[in-house]
Amino acid sequence: MSSYWSLLKTPGVARVIGAQLTARFPFGMLSLAFLIHLEQVYDSYGAAGLVLGAMSIGQAIAGPLTSRLMGRWGIRPVILVTMTVCTISIVLMALLPLAVYGVMLIGFLAGLSMPPIQPAVRTIYPKIVNSRQLTPLFSLDASAQEIIWVLGPVIATFVAIQVSAVAGILLAAVFLVGGGLWFVSLPEVGRVRIPRSKRTIGAVLKKPQVLLSTIVGFMLVAACAAVEAGVVAAFGHGSADSGWVLGIFAIGSLIGGLALGHAPIGPWALAGRMLIVTVGLVLASFGLGFWWLSVTLLLAGVGIAPAFAVLFGIVSASVKFSDTAEAYGWVGTGQLIGAALGSAVAGFLIDHSGPTSAIIAAAAFAALGTLIPAVGRRWHPDLRGRDVGPIPDTEPIRTIQVS
């Protein structure tokens, strides 16, 4: 823990982490708040899953595009414009009485305009710490973001029960605006200039390390999305137990991230961390009681933040600085498509086979996320003792011969 405290004392690190966590806090609230709200409105978890899926697909499409635009227009303008459009869309989804397809369209727009906070901050980190501190910072960030998933579901559930699901959605919009404005006002954000990439969009996916990170991130988030839907369905939207169980799930991730943050990243690192998630979810599928789910999901959570830290480290060490934002955008896209698929599959299974089927689906996604890096370990870089900072952008230097 002393190393994390010293890292937080590095100028700019604490405020960058705080601002981006606040701006991203709605992500921990919106899925559950919309799930509760839409199930109440349409009396169907399947309909709620479709809307959340449309929102995630919009985010998936926008990920690499808005990330790449930051290299052309700058970080601040892109985040301010997307934040404005996204906030308006979220508010309309909460307040307008529309058919399911209407909410899906607005949800798609909300996803399409979701501010690219995560790619921006992953690109800023190598500029505010040295290469030796980067792996611990990625781990600290992955652990700290679990605050979003610890408090977000609990606050969303509490507000939905005590006030209304609509109030929970509007509160998330307030966090989005407040956190977004705080983030863009930081001097570290203003100082970083992302070089304009000279490669065509999508070319970074030709790097097997980026593709591996994208696919495994897809599986991991699909598993988490399916768990979220399954837990909510198991306890019903009128119970606060679902928020507490999902909060405990995230606490496991926080514990794992802090405990394994300094562990060496070898070729088996990603598969090993995903195996922890898989074992926990398999055990969770054997019962739906509050304490059983709390214990087993606490175990499953231990592998989540460490897995994300490995994903970030792999990408950072494998691409040029000018390509980092787009690379993280693609990794985010993979995760968001996973969220869309996980929500949609879980919603369908819950309506037809009950909540346990959603937990089983989550375990299956996690198992694939374990198998893929194990089979593709030759594409997994060995970062033990290596610099995990991005590859510098270099150009030929013109020389003048003096005769």
C-alpha positions in Angstrom: 0.0 0.0 0.0 2.9 2.4 0.6 3.9 2.2 -3.0 0.3 3.2 -4.0 0.4 6.1 -1.6 3.7 7.3 -3.1 2.2 7.0 -6.5 -0.7 9.1 -5.5 1.7 11.8 -4.3 3.1 12.1 -7.8 1.9 15.6 -9.1 -1.4 15.3 -11.0 -2.0 11.6 -10.5 -4.6 11.9 -7.7 -6.7 14.6 -9.3 -6.6 12.9 -12.7 -7.9 9.6 -11.1 -10.5 11.5 -9.1 -11.8 13.5 -12.0 -12.1 10.5 -14.4 -13.7 8.3 -11.7 -16.3 11.0 -11.2 -17.0 11.4 -14.9 -17.3 7.7 -15.3 -19.3 7.1 -12.2 -22.6 7.1 -14.2 -21.5 3.9 -15.9 -21.9 2.1 -12.6 -25.4 3.5 -12.2 -26.9 3.7 -15.6 -27.1 0.0 -16.5 -28.9 -1.0 -13.2 -31.0 2.2 -13.1 -32.2 1.7 -16.7 -32.7 -2.1 -16.1 -35.0 -1.3 -13.2 -36.8 1.6 -14.9 -37.3 -0.2 -18.2 -38.5 -3.5 -16.5 -41.0 -1.4 -14.6 -42.2 0.4 -17.8 -42.3 -2.6 -20.2 -42.6 -5.5 -17.7 -39.8 -7.4 -19.5 -36.1 -7.9 -18.8 -35.8 -8.8 -22.5 -36.9 -5.3 -23.5 -34.5 -3.7 -21.0 -31.7 -5.8 -22.3 -32.4 -4.7 -25.9 -32.3 -1.0 -24.9 -29.0 -1.5 -22.9 -27.7 -3.5 -25.9 -28.5 -0.6 -28.3 -26.8 1.8 -25.9 -23.7 -0.4 -25.7 -23.5 -0.8 -29.5 -23.6 2.9 -29.9 -20.7 3.2 -27.5 -18.9 0.4 -29.4 -19.1 2.2 -32.7 -18.1 5.5 -31.2 -15.1 4.2 -29.2 -12.3 4.2 -31.8 -13.9 7.1 -33.7 -14.1 9.6 -30.9 -10.7 8.4 -29.5 -9.1 9.1 -32.9 -10.8 12.5 -33.1 -8.9 13.5 -29.9 -5.7 13.4 -32.0 -7.3 15.7 -34.5 -9.4 18.2 -32.5 -7.9 17.8 -29.0 -9.1 16.0 -25.9 -11.2 18.9 -24.4 -13.4 19.7 -27.4 -14.3 16.1 -28.1 -15.2 15.4 -24.5 -17.3 18.6 -24.1 -19.3 18.0 -27.3 -19.9 14.3 -26.6 -20.8 15.0 -22.9 -23.5 17.5 -23.9 -25.2 15.2 -26.5 -25.0 12.2 -24.2 -26.5 14.0 -21.2 -29.5 15.2 -23.2 -30.0 11.7 -24.6 -30.0 10.1 -21.2 -32.5 12.6 -19.8 -34.8 12.0 -22.7 -34.6 8.3 -22.2 -35.7 8.7 -18.6 -38.5 11.2 -19.1 -40.2 10.5 -22.5 -42.9 7.8 -22.7 -41.9 6.0 -25.8 -42.2 2.5 -27.4 -39.2 0.2 -26.9 -37.8 0.9 -30.4 -37.9 4.7 -29.6 -36.0 4.3 -26.4 -33.5 2.0 -28.3 -32.9 4.7 -30.9 -32.2 7.4 -28.2 -30.1 4.8 -26.3 -28.1 4.2 -29.4 -27.4 8.0 -29.7 -26.5 8.2 -26.0 -24.0 5.4 -26.5 -22.7 7.0 -29.7 -22.0 10.2 -27.8 -20.6 8.7 -24.6 -17.5 10.8 -23.7 -14.2 9.0 -24.3 -12.9 9.5 -20.8 -11.2 6.1 -20.5 -9.1 6.3 -23.7 -8.2 9.9 -22.8 -6.9 9.0 -19.3 -5.1 5.9 -20.5 -3.2 8.1 -23.0 -2.5 10.8 -20.3 -1.0 8.4 -17.7 2.3 7.7 -19.5 2.9 11.5 -19.6 2.5 12.1 -15.8 4.5 9.1 -14.5 7.7 7.3 -15.5 7.7 3.9 -17.1 8.5 2.1 -13.9 5.3 3.5 -12.3 3.0 2.8 -15.2 2.1 -0.8 -14.4 1.3 0.0 -10.7 -0.7 3.0 -12.0 -2.7 0.9 -14.4 -3.4 -1.5 -11.5 -4.4 1.3 -9.1 -6.6 2.8 -11.8 -8.3 -0.6 -12.5 -8.8 -1.1 -8.7 -10.0 2.5 -8.1 -12.6 2.2 -10.9 -14.2 -0.5 -8.8 -15.5 2.3 -6.6 -17.8 3.0 -9.5 -19.1 -0.6 -9.4 -19.2 -0.7 -5.6 -21.1 2.5 -5.0 -22.8 2.9 -8.4 -25.2 -0.1 -8.1 -25.9 0.5 -4.5 -26.8 4.2 -5.1 -28.8 3.3 -8.2 -30.8 0.7 -6.2 -31.2 2.9 -3.2 -32.5 5.9 -5.2 -34.7 3.7 -7.3 -36.4 2.2 -4.2 -36.5 5.3 -2.1 -37.4 7.8 -4.8 -37.7 6.4 -8.3 -35.6 4.8 -11.1 -36.0 8.0 -13.1 -34.3 9.9 -10.2 -31.4 7.5 -10.3 -30.9 8.1 -14.0 -31.1 11.9 -13.6 -28.5 11.7 -10.8 -26.2 9.8 -13.1 -26.5 12.6 -15.6 -25.5 15.1 -12.9 -22.3 13.0 -12.2 -21.6 12.9 -16.0 -21.7 16.6 -16.4 -19.9 17.5 -13.1 -17.2 14.9 -13.6 -16.7 15.7 -17.3 -16.3 19.4 -16.6 -13.8 18.7 -13.8 -11.8 16.4 -16.0 -11.5 18.8 -19.0 -10.5 21.6 -16.6 -7.4 19.7 -15.4 -4.0 21.2 -16.5 -2.7 17.7 -17.3 -5.5 17.3 -19.9 -4.6 20.6 -21.4 -0.9 19.8 -21.6 -1.2 16.5 -23.4 -1.3 16.6 -27.2 -2.1 13.3 -28.9 -0.2 13.2 -32.2 -2.4 12.7 -35.2 -2.2 9.1 -36.3 -0.8 8.5 -39.8 -2.4 5.1 -40.1 -5.9 4.3 -41.4 -8.5 3.7 -38.8 -8.5 0.1 -37.6 -4.9 -0.6 -38.7 -3.9 -0.9 -35.0 -6.1 -4.1 -34.8 -3.5 -5.8 -37.0 -1.3 -6.0 -33.9 -2.2 -9.3 -32.3 -1.7 -7.9 -28.8 -4.4 -5.3 -29.3 -6.7 -7.8 -30.9 -6.1 -10.2 -27.9 -6.9 -7.5 -25.4 -10.0 -6.5 -27.3 -11.4 -10.1 -27.5 -10.6 -11.0 -23.8 -12.1 -7.6 -22.7 -15.2 -8.5 -24.7 -15.6 -11.8 -22.8 -14.9 -10.3 -19.4 -17.4 -7.5 -19.7 -20.0 -9.8 -21.2 -19.6 -12.0 -18.1 -20.0 -9.0 -15.8 -23.1 -7.8 -17.7 -24.8 -11.2 -17.5 -24.0 -11.4 -13.8 -25.6 -7.9 -13.2 -28.8 -8.9 -15.0 -28.9 -12.3 -13.3 -28.5 -10.8 -9.8 -31.2 -8.1 -10.4 -33.6 -10.8 -11.6 -32.8 -13.1 -8.7 -33.8 -10.5 -6.1 -36.3 -8.4 -8.0 -36.3 -4.7 -8.6 -38.0 -4.0 -5.3 -35.1 -5.4 -3.2 -31.9 -3.6 -2.3 -30.1 -7.0 -2.1 -29.1 -6.9 -5.7 -27.2 -3.6 -5.2 -25.4 -5.0 -2.2 -24.4 -8.2 -4.0 -23.1 -6.4 -7.0 -21.2 -4.0 -4.7 -19.5 -7.0 -3.0 -18.7 -8.3 -6.5 -16.9 -5.0 -7.1 -15.2 -5.1 -3.7 -13.6 -8.4 -4.7 -12.2 -6.7 -7.8 -10.8 -3.8 -5.7 -9.1 -6.3 -3.3 -7.7 -8.3 -6.2 -6.4 -5.2 -8.0 -4.5 -3.9 -4.9 -3.2 -7.3 -3.9 -2.0 -8.3 -7.4 -1.1 -4.9 -8.7 2.7 -5.4 -8.6 2.6 -9.1 -9.8 4.8 -9.6 -12.8 3.0 -9.7 -16.2 4.2 -12.9 -17.9 2.7 -14.9 -20.8 0.2 -16.7 -18.6 -0.9 -13.6 -16.6 -4.1 -12.9 -18.4 -5.3 -16.5 -18.5 -4.5 -16.9 -14.8 -6.5 -13.9 -13.7 -9.4 -14.9 -15.9 -9.4 -18.3 -14.4 -10.1 -16.8 -11.0 -13.2 -15.1 -12.5 -14.4 -18.3 -14.1 -14.1 -20.4 -10.9 -16.1 -17.8 -8.9 -18.9 -17.6 -11.5 -19.1 -21.4 -11.9 -19.6 -21.6 -8.1 -22.1 -18.8 -8.2 -24.3 -20.7 -10.6 -25.1 -23.3 -7.9 -27.3 -21.1 -5.8 -29.1 -17.7 -5.7 -29.1 -17.0 -2.0 -27.8 -13.7 -0.8 -24.8 -15.0 1.1 -23.9 -17.7 -1.5 -23.8 -15.1 -4.3 -22.0 -12.6 -2.1 -19.2 -15.1 -1.3 -18.8 -16.6 -4.8 -19.0 -13.3 -6.6 -16.5 -11.8 -4.1 -14.1 -14.6 -5.3 -14.9 -14.0 -8.9 -14.3 -10.3 -8.5 -10.7 -10.9 -7.3 -9.6 -11.6 -10.9 -11.4 -8.6 -12.6 -9.2 -5.6 -11.8 -6.0 -7.5 -12.3 -7.2 -8.8 -15.7 -8.0 -5.2 -16.8 -4.6 -4.0 -15.6 -2.9 -6.7 -17.7 -5.1 -5.7 -20.7 -4.0 -2.0 -20.3 -0.4 -3.0 -19.9 -0.4 -5.2 -23.0 -1.8 -2.3 -25.2 0.4 0.3 -23.7 3.6 -1.7 -24.4 2.6 -2.7 -28.0 1.6 0.5 -29.8 3.0 3.9 -30.6 1.9 6.9 -28.6 -0.1 8.3 -31.5 -2.1 5.1 -31.7 -2.8 4.6 -28.0 -6.1 6.5 -27.9 -7.5 4.5 -30.8 -6.1 1.2 -29.5 -7.8 1.8 -26.1 -10.9 2.9 -28.1 -11.0 -0.5 -29.8 -10.4 -2.3 -26.5 -13.3 -0.3 -25.1 -15.4 -1.2 -28.1 -14.8 -4.9 -27.5 -15.9 -4.4 -23.9 -19.0 -2.5 -24.9 -20.0 -5.1 -27.5 -19.5 -7.6 -24.7 -21.8 -5.6 -22.5 -24.4 -5.5 -25.2 -24.3 -9.2 -25.9 -24.1 -10.1 -22.2 -27.2 -7.9 -21.4 -29.2 -9.2 -24.4 -28.3 -12.9 -23.8 -29.0 -12.6 -20.1 -32.3 -10.8 -20.6 -33.5 -13.5 -23.0 -32.4 -16.3 -20.8 -34.0 -14.8 -17.7 -37.3 -14.4 -19.4 -37.2 -18.1 -20.6 -35.2 -20.0 -18.0 -34.8 -17.8 -14.9 -31.9 -16.0 -13.3 -29.7 -19.0 -12.8 -29.3 -19.3 -16.6 -27.8 -15.8 -16.7 -25.1 -16.7 -14.2 -24.3 -19.8 -16.2 -24.0 -17.7 -19.3 -21.6 -15.4 -17.4 -19.5 -18.4 -16.4 -19.4 -19.5 -20.1 -18.2 -16.1 -21.2 -15.5 -16.1 -18.5 -14.4 -19.6 -19.5 -13.9 -18.4 -23.1 -12.0 -15.4 -21.8 -9.6 -17.9 -20.0 -9.2 -20.2 -22.9 -8.4 -17.6 -25.5 -5.3 -16.1 -23.9 -4.1 -19.5 -22.9 -4.3 -20.7 -26.5 -2.9 -17.4 -27.8 -0.2 -16.9 -25.2 2.5 -16.5 -28.0 0.8 -13.1 -28.7 0.8 -12.2 -25.0 4.0 -10.1 -24.4 6.2 -11.0 -21.5 6.4 -7.7 -19.6 8.5 -8.9 -16.7 11.2 -6.4 -16.2 10.2 -4.5 -19.4 9.1 -0.9 -20.0 5.3 -0.9 -20.5 5.2 2.7 -21.8 4.0 3.3 -25.3 6.5 3.2 -28.3 7.7 6.7 -29.1 6.6 8.2 -32.4 9.7 8.8 -34.4 10.4 10.3 -37.9 13.4 10.5 -40.1 15.5 13.6 -39.2 16.5 15.7 -42.2 20.2 16.5 -42.2 22.1 19.1 -44.1 25.5 18.3 -45.5 28.0 21.1 -45.2 30.7 20.9 -47.9 
